[in-house]
């Protein structure tokens, strides 16, 4: 399934990272510009409890944090266990539109 969303980017300090256990996130930017902060598996720190039914967990910190800037047509893929903080400001807050495609990770295991 996929979620289409439109919102204003924020400063990274105003956001928490998210991670998933059951789904792969394919985040495709349609309009605007966004920075996504992310980390490798097991780099999430200071995490809230897992919301199993909605497959997400929020975390306050990413160890060895990396960043990528998406422009329209670019995408990023986050595997289960990889924390990511999408929707961060590049230079100034701006409206963005994106689609997040959710793929059940178990489909990759044949």
Secondary structure, DSSP 8 states (H G I E B T S, - for coil): -EEEEEEE-B-GGG--EEE-SSEEEEEEEEESEEEEEE--TT-EEEE---BGGGTBEEEEEETT-EEEEEETT-EEEE-TT--EEEEE-SSS--EEEEEEEEEEGGGG--
